Amino acid sequence: MITSIEYVQLKAFARQDGALLALLWVFTSVLYIIGMTNQMIGLAATMLIIYTPFFVGGRLRNFRDYGREGLISFRRGYAYTVFVFFYAGVLFAIAMYLYLTFMDNGYLMSQMSKVLNSDEAQQAMQQYGMTEMMNESMKQMAQIRPIDYALDMLTVNITLGFILGVPISLIMQRTMLKSKE
């Protein structure tokens, strides 16, 4: 049973760590955008995306060890993880909306179009019979509003929290302190 003070503590840690995760995602997005023209930076963005569950696991361990005095149940760890992804998702969605509305000016679409119009991409799409489908997809993507992209990212990130929360919480749970001998 969780008391109201413990619930406030859990949410406070989750808000702080959600803000840190949102900063990680914003930095990753910047690297992804730059990485559209530089493969090494694009690889760094991919590695940071893969790092997300490890980052959240480390933050949960910090909460367990310092906020919970070394003990945390699966349920509490899962709630913490879901809250972290929720708060990070909200902040990241706001950042994405602001970027796409005020800063992007069609840059992402033009970069994707350049990639799809390259000789290699055209040959691959023709070989697999995907040329018409990709052209239609690009038209549809150009019509999507920034708020729709932001809400989509929010939904994806919250869903990730529910999914990744299970293994993260299972690994980080500790119901008994190890004796110091």
C-alpha positions, -999 to 999 in steps of 0.1 A, spaced: 0 0 0 14 34 -10 8 64 12 1 98 -1 36 110 9 52 81 -10 30 88 -40 41 125 -40 77 114 -37 74 89 -66 58 115 -89 84 141 -79 113 118 -88 95 108 -120 89 144 -130 126 152 -126 138 121 -144 111 126 -171 126 161 -177 161 145 -180 147 119 -204 130 146 -225 163 164 -227 180 132 -239 153 128 -266 155 164 -277 193 160 -280 188 127 -299 163 145 -323 189 172 -330 214 146 -338 189 128 -360 182 159 -380 219 167 -384 224 130 -391 203 133 -423 234 148 -439 261 131 -418 260 93 -412 282 92 -382 259 117 -363 229 97 -375 245 66 -359 250 85 -327 213 94 -327 204 57 -332 227 47 -303 211 73 -280 176 59 -289 188 24 -280 202 39 -247 168 51 -235 158 20 -215 192 19 -199 189 55 -190 155 50 -174 168 19 -156 197 39 -141 173 66 -130 150 40 -114 180 25 -96 188 61 -83 152 64 -71 154 30 -55 187 36 -37 183 72 -26 145 78 -25 134 44 -13 165 35 8 174 5 -15 140 -12 -17 114 -10 -44 86 -34 -55 79 -42 -91 46 -23 -89 62 8 -76 91 6 -101 66 1 -129 45 31 -118 77 52 -116 88 41 -151 54 48 -167 53 82 -151 89 90 -163 79 81 -199 47 101 -196 63 133 -183 92 129 -209 66 122 -236 47 154 -228 78 176 -228 92 160 -259 59 164 -277 59 201 -269 95 204 -281 86 186 -313 56 208 -319 76 240 -314 104 228 -337 80 217 -365 59 248 -362 85 275 -358 119 262 -369 117 233 -394 102 252 -424 100 219 -444 136 209 -438 128 173 -427 105 167 -457 130 181 -481 158 159 -466 135 128 -468 127 137 -504 164 140 -513 170 106 -498 141 90 -517 150 107 -550 186 95 -549 196 70 -576 201 42 -550 167 47 -534 150 49 -568 166 17 -579 156 -1 -547 120 12 -549 117 1 -585 132 -33 -577 107 -39 -549 78 -22 -568 74 5 -541 78 37 -561 41 46 -562 36 37 -525 65 58 -514 53 88 -535 19 85 -520 34 83 -485 54 114 -490 23 133 -502 4 122 -471 33 131 -448 35 166 -463 -1 171 -453 2 162 -417 2 191 -393 29 196 -366 4 190 -338 -4 156 -353 33 146 -353 37 158 -318 6 139 -306 18 108 -324 52 110 -306 34 115 -273 14 83 -279 44 63 -290 65 74 -260 37 67 -234 32 33 -250 69 27 -248 67 34 -211 41 8 -206 60 -18 -226 96 -11 -214 84 -6 -178 80 -43 -174 116 -54 -180 131 -23 -164 110 -28 -133 117 -65 -131 154 -59 -133 155 -31 -108 131 -44 -82 146 -52 -48 124 -63 -19 151 -73 5 184 -55 14 215 -76 9 233 -82 42 268 -67 45 291 -94 58 
